[in-house]
């Protein structure tokens, strides 16, 4: 990071500091010394502010982010798993990756705030859109605009759908939303009264082959209501979160539905819980937001999936089961803490069924070098085995590992949804 040279007045005041006062002007020079100190501090704080404002924010274990930033001539500052900037003892952002990793070691599955985290993502991907197929400035082609001002933007190396007014979009599903489903997306709410509301609905094709939508009064809301199962009528659970913190960073929203049971999560915390929610299943989901032009709402990649949990029943029935509940840091075999519930389920399953032996298979999508993907899949499978042995005390002889890279895709690698389906861990009964 280049520093700005001090101005002439500051240098003059610094020069005066070396003079030893021996007259009644001592108090004047003392004030000059204090002013010079404040000027230096102010200049340093200004440099830090400019760095934070203009630098690219990268996760410590995402080398690709750093490489892209350096290629574009951008400074890099590092953030932890919650999106907070990693700083040194003086509060300045750390720009060296090794130093950032030492200052803020990434959290491990099952530890700290993640110990009681129980969200398990669905395995059957219905919709996944990271907006990679669309142009910046456009509206995503996979969704339908109902109302409002929306556009795609790039920010901190990722793409977001930004709303600059109150608005609603429709997300068509390939089939009726199943009884067990999950919804995930990162969000930024800048306004104190902002919200993101998810509502079920159905699509209808009229005589002119125009598609129209009919929404339900039911909703799941992050904002003023938390989970609202039937607007102004049914049970309501107020989400507990810090609205001020939400304005300063991107937060991950997760919704899990199982019959009438609905839960909402914000990052690592469950913030709302309704056992008797009313959320009719349809073939469309609506996203409604509150936003203004100077305080927009931003929504990142959206993932909607069916299924989840009950690994043992599926394993006993089919002999193998794929799970997307084991997540890894980008281009790394580090298991992310969000994997806690799935790892807990596998560890418990192995403890309860002492005769069960598993082969753990790692799979990647088709992006990147074949040999690299092969090695990465092997390392990830080995990391899962190591975690099960070390944390749950499973005999290592009961577990084998295999990396299959991109050789056994579960779906086409031509779409973001297919790539998402291919990034998985499979358990095979031996």
N, C-alpha and C positions, 0 to 999 in steps of 0.2 A: 504494500500500500504506500503510495507516494505521500509525503507530508508537505503541507503548504509552508513556505518560509514565513518567519515572523515579520510583522510590519516594522517600519522604522521606529515609530513611537515605542513599541514594545522593547526593541533592542536598546533604545536609549534608556528606558527605565531599568533594564537589566544591567546596563553599564554602571548606572548609579549605585547599584547594590554593592559593588566592590569598594565603594568609598566608605571610610570609617567616619561617622559623624563625631565632631569634637566641639560643636557649637550648639546654640539654642535651636538650630534647624533640625535637630535629631528627630523630633516628632514629625516634621514634614517628610523627611527621608523614610521614616517608618511607614508613613501612609503611601509613599511612592512604592516602597517594597511590596506592600500588600496589594496595591493596584497592579503591579507587574505580575505578581503571583496569580491574581484572579484573571488577568489577561491570558496568561499561559494556559491556565486550566480551561478557560472558556474556549481557546483555540483548539485544545485537545478534544474537548467535548463536541465541538463543532465537527471535527474530523470524524469522530465516532458516529455522530448522527448521519453524516454524509455516507459513511461506509454502510451503515444499516439500511439506509434508504435506497442505495444504488446497487448493493451486492446481491448475488444470487445465493439463496439459502439452500444448503445441501445437507442431507443426512450423512452422518459420519461414515456409514458403511455403504454409500452409494457413489463409488468412484466415477461412474459415468456422468453424474451431475457435475462433478468438479471438472472433468475433462471438457464437457460441453461449455461450461462457463469460461474456462481458460481459452478455449478456441475462439470464443466470442469476445475475448479481451475483458472479461468481467472479473471483479473481485468475488471471493467466496467467503461466506460465513457459515458456520455449521450449527445445526439445530439438533435437539434431542428427539426422542420418539414422540413427545407431546407437542413438538413444533416450537419449543422455546429456544432462544438463541443461547448457545454455550459461551460463557464469558470467563475471563481470567479473574484473578483475585481483585483487580482494580475495576472490574465491571465492564471491561472492553471485550468486544467479540473476538473469539479465537479464530484465526485464519489458517492455522496449520492443522491438518486432519489428525495426525498422531496425538498432538497436544489436546485437541478437542475430545478424542476418544478417551484419553487418560483423565480428563477433567469430568467427563460425564459418561461413565460406562453405560452401555445400553441395558435396559431392564431384561430380566430373564423370565421365561414362562413360569407362572405359579408363584412369583415373588412379588412382594410389595403390594401395590394397588391392584395388581392383576390376579392376586390370590383367589378372590371371590368372583372373578369375571366369568360369566356363564354363557356368552353368546357363541353359537355355533352356526357358521354360514351354511346355507343350503348348497347342495352338490349339483343339482340340476339347474344350470344357468338358463334363465328365461330371457333376460335382457342384460347385456353389458355394453355400455357405450362410454368410451373415453374421448370421444369427439375427434379421434385421429383421422377419420375419413373426411372431415369437414374443413372448410376454410375458416380461418380466423375472421370474425366479423359477420359470419353467416349464422343462421339458425340451424340446429342439428337436423339432418334429414331423417333420422330415425324417430323423431318426435313430431307432434302436431301442435301448432300454436293455437291457443284458445283466446288469450288476450294478454296485453302487456307489451313492454319493450324488452327484448332479449337479444343477446348476441354472444358469440364465442370470443373469449380473450385468452391470451397466454400470460401467465403470471408465475414467476419463480420456477420456470421450466415445465409447468403443467398447464393443461387447458381447463377452463371453467366456463360454464354457462352463466352469464351475468345478467341479472334483472335490474333495470334502472327505474322500474315502476312496479306497482302492484300487478301481478300477472298470474296466469295459469297455463300450464302445458299438459298435454295428454301423452302418455307413454303406452302405445299399443303392446299387448302381450301376445305371444304366439298361441296361448291357450288360456283357459280360465285359471285364475290364480288358485293354487292348491291350498288345502287346509293348513299345511305347514309350509311357511315361506319366510324368506328374509329379504330385507331391503338395506342397501348400504350406499352412502355417498358422503364425501367431505363437503362442508358448508362454511361460509363466512357470513355472519349476520352483523352488519355495521350499525344498524339503527336499534335503539332501545326497545322499540315496539315491533321490531321485525319478527317474522315467523316463517317457517316452512311447514306446510300442511300436506299430508299424503292422504288421498281419498280414493276409494274404489269406484268403479263405474263400468259402463258398457258402451260399445260402439254400435251404431246403427247405420245401415246404408239405405239412403232414400231413393226415390224414383229416378233422380238425376245422377245416380251413382255417387252422390256426395256423402261423405262420411260425417255423421253427427255423433255427439256423445251425450250420455246422460249420467251425471254423477250422483253419488249417494251423500246423504247428510252425515254419514259416519266419517271420521277422520282420525289420523294420528298426527299430532302436531308438536313440533319443537318450537317453543316460543311462549306464548302467554298461557297455554293450557296444558302442555305436556302431552298426555294421551287423552283424547276426547273421543269416546267410542260412538256416541250419537250426539251431535251438536245440540247443546242446551237441554238434552233430555237424559241421555244415558250416563253411566259412571264416568267420572273424570279424575285423572291423577295429574297433579301439577308437577312438571319436571323441575328438579332442583339443580340449578347450574348458575354460574356467575356470568351474567350478561355482559359485564364489562370485559372479562377475559375473552368472551366470544368475539368481541370486536377486534381484538388484537391478533388473532391467529385463525388458521383453518382448523376446524374440529371435525372429527369423524362421527357421523350419525349412523346408528345401526338400529333396525327395527326387526323384531322377531315375532311372528305370529304362529300359534299352534292351536287350531280351533278357535275358541273364544279367548284364549290366553294371549295377551299382547304385552310385549316389553319394549322399552326404548333405552338405548345406550348412547352416551356421549363420551367419546374416547374410551377410557377404561372403566367408566362408572355406569351402572344402571340407574337411570334418572326417573323412570316411570314404570309402573307395573300394574296391569289391570287383568284380573282373572276372568272377568265376565264382559269382555269388550264385544261390541257389535261392529263387525267389519265384513260386510257382504262380499263374497268372492265374485269377481267379474273378469272381463278380458281386457281391461284398461285400468291404469292407475293415473291419477291426476296429481300434479305438484302445483300447489298454490303458494305464492310468496307475497310478503309485504316488503317494499323497497322504495327508495327514492333515487334520483339521479346523483345526488351527492353522497348518499349512503346506500350503495347497491348491495344486493344479496348475490353471492356467488355459490354455485353448485358444481362440484367436480364430477368425476366419473361415477356413473350410476350402475349398480349391480343389483339385479333382482333374481332370486333363485328359489327353487322349491326344494323340499326335503331337508335333510340334516338330522343328526343324531341316529340312534339305534344302529350303530355300526355292527354290533354282534349279530343281530337278527339277519342283517343283509349278508354278512360274512358267512353265517351258517347256511343260508339259503343258496347263495351263488358261488361260494368258495373264494370270492374276492370282492373288495369294495374300494371305491375311489373316494377320497376325501379332499376337499379344498379348505378344510379347517386348519391345516398346518401351513402357516405362512412363513416366508423367508424374507430377509432383507434383500434389496436389489443386488443381483450379481453376487450373492453371498450364501453361505450355508448357515448363517446365524438364524436361529428360529426366533421369530418375533413373539412377543408376549401375548398377542391376541390368540395364539395357538393354544393357550392354556386349557380351555374346555375340551378340545379334541384330544389333546395329549392325555388329559386326565381320564377321559373315557377309554382310551386305548390301554392306559396303564391299569385301570381298574378291571377292564375286561381280561387282561392277561393274568392278573392276580386271582380273579374269581374262577378262571378256567385254566387250571395248572397244566392241563395236557395240550393247550393250544400253542401252536408254533406258527410263526409268521415270517413271510418274506416281505420286506419293506422295499417298494419300488419308487424311485424318483423319476418324474417325467417333466419335460420342459416344452415350451412352444417352439415354433420353427425359426424364431428370430435369432440372428447371430451365427457364429461359427459352429459347425457340427461337432467338432472335437471339444470345443469349450463347453457346449451344452451337455455333452456326454460326461465330461469330468464334473461339471457342476451338479448334475443329477446324482452321480455316485456320492459326492460329498454330502449332499442334502439327505440322502437315504441313510448314510452313516451317522449324520448328526441326529436324526430321529432315533436310531438305535441307541446311540450313546446317551441321549436324554432319558429314554425308558429304563436303561440299565442303571444310570446314576441316580435318578430321582425316585424311581419306583422299585428299585431292587430286582428287576427282572433278570433272570439268568440269561447271559449273553448267548448261550448255546441254543436258546429257543428262538432267536432272531437271526435272520439272514438279510443281507441288503443287496440291491441291484440298482444300477443306474441305467436307464434306457434312453436318456436324452430326448431327442425329438423323433425317435424311430417308431413309436407307438401312439400316434395322435388319436385322441378321442373325438376330435372334430376338425374341421378345416382350419388351417392357419391363415386363411384369406380374410378373416374378419376379427375384430377385437374380441367378439363374443367367443369365437372358436379358440383363439389363443388363450383366453381366460380358462376355458374348459380344459385345455391341454396342460396347463400348469397345475400339477396335482401330485399327490402321493397316493399310491395304491397299496392296500394290504392284501396279501394272498395267503390263504390258509394252506399249510404244508401237512 
